[in-house]
């Protein structure tokens, strides 16, 4: 069964930090394009950060310099380190995997709330 399991969300004050983790089954992690998306109430889901199988990263302009995506191939886990958090970062964060075979998988989402 394909699974992407996220953890690490929560409530944090402005300027604080959180680290999200997403552990995947081997089949959806290996050689996949992995990403973190977020969706705030009333808004569309959008890409926050992504990392290719080769380690190339990309970020939304709104998080550049504050967020870092990384992965640990041995643990089938992708991380999102979020620093200098702002109220506008409040959203449900989703882990995503796009495999070389064209399959697309989503985690269940984890809530991040930044209080001012």
C-alpha positions as CSV (number, residue, x, y, z in Angstrom):
1,X,0.0,0.0,0.0
2,X,1.3,3.4,-1.0
3,X,1.8,5.7,1.9
4,X,3.1,9.1,2.5
5,X,3.0,9.9,6.2
6,X,3.7,13.5,7.3
7,X,4.5,14.7,10.8
8,X,5.9,17.8,12.5
9,X,3.1,20.3,12.1
10,X,1.8,22.4,15.0
11,X,1.4,25.8,16.5
12,X,4.3,28.2,16.6
13,X,4.8,31.9,17.2
14,X,5.9,34.3,14.6
15,X,9.6,34.0,13.9
16,X,9.7,30.4,15.2
17,X,10.7,27.2,13.4
18,X,9.2,23.9,12.6
19,X,10.5,20.8,10.7
20,X,8.1,18.7,8.7
21,X,8.9,15.1,7.9
22,X,7.3,12.9,5.3
23,X,8.2,9.2,5.2
24,X,7.3,7.2,2.1
25,X,7.2,3.7,1.0
26,X,10.3,2.8,-1.0
27,X,8.4,2.6,-4.3
28,X,7.2,6.2,-4.2
29,X,10.4,7.6,-2.8
30,X,13.1,6.2,-5.0
31,X,13.8,8.3,-8.1
32,X,10.7,10.4,-7.3
33,X,10.3,14.1,-7.6
34,X,9.3,15.0,-4.0
35,X,7.5,18.2,-3.0
36,X,5.8,20.0,-0.2
37,X,2.6,21.9,-1.0
38,X,0.3,24.0,1.2
39,X,-3.3,25.1,1.2
40,X,-4.6,27.9,3.3
41,X,-8.4,28.3,3.9
42,X,-10.1,29.6,0.8
43,X,-6.9,29.3,-1.3
44,X,-5.7,26.8,-3.9
45,X,-3.0,24.3,-3.0
46,X,0.4,25.5,-4.2
47,X,4.0,24.3,-4.3
48,X,6.2,25.4,-1.5
49,X,9.4,23.5,-2.2
50,X,10.5,20.4,-4.2
51,X,13.5,18.2,-4.6
52,X,14.4,16.1,-7.6
53,X,15.9,12.6,-7.4
54,X,19.3,14.1,-8.1
55,X,18.9,16.6,-5.3
56,X,18.0,19.8,-7.2
57,X,15.7,22.0,-5.2
58,X,13.2,24.6,-6.1
59,X,11.2,27.0,-3.9
60,X,8.3,29.3,-4.0
61,X,9.4,32.9,-3.9
62,X,7.5,33.5,-0.7
63,X,9.7,31.0,1.2
64,X,13.1,31.4,-0.4
65,X,15.8,32.0,2.3
66,X,13.5,30.7,5.1
67,X,12.6,27.2,4.1
68,X,14.8,24.3,3.2
69,X,13.8,21.0,1.6
70,X,16.1,18.0,2.0
71,X,15.8,14.2,1.9
72,X,17.4,11.2,3.5
73,X,17.4,8.3,1.0
74,X,18.3,5.8,3.6
75,X,15.2,6.6,5.6
76,X,12.9,7.3,2.6
77,X,12.1,10.6,4.2
78,X,11.8,14.2,2.9
79,X,12.0,17.1,5.2
80,X,10.9,20.7,5.2
81,X,12.8,23.0,7.6
82,X,10.8,26.1,8.1
83,X,12.4,29.1,9.8
84,X,11.3,32.7,10.4
85,X,7.7,31.6,10.2
86,X,5.1,34.2,9.4
87,X,1.3,34.2,9.9
88,X,0.9,33.8,6.1
89,X,2.7,30.5,6.3
90,X,-0.4,29.1,8.2
91,X,-1.8,26.3,6.1
92,X,-2.2,22.6,5.8
93,X,1.1,21.2,4.4
94,X,1.0,18.2,2.1
95,X,3.8,15.9,1.0
96,X,3.8,14.9,-2.7
97,X,5.6,12.3,-4.7
98,X,5.7,12.1,-8.5
99,X,7.3,8.9,-9.7
100,X,9.2,8.4,-12.9
101,X,6.3,6.2,-14.0
102,X,4.0,9.1,-13.8
103,X,2.1,8.3,-10.6
104,X,1.2,11.1,-8.2
105,X,0.8,10.5,-4.5
106,X,-0.3,12.7,-1.6
107,X,0.1,12.5,2.1
108,X,-2.8,13.3,4.5
109,X,-1.6,16.7,5.3
110,X,-0.3,18.3,8.5
111,X,-1.5,21.6,10.0
112,X,0.9,24.5,10.5
113,X,-0.4,27.5,12.4
114,X,1.7,30.6,13.0
115,X,0.4,32.9,15.7
116,X,1.1,36.6,15.9
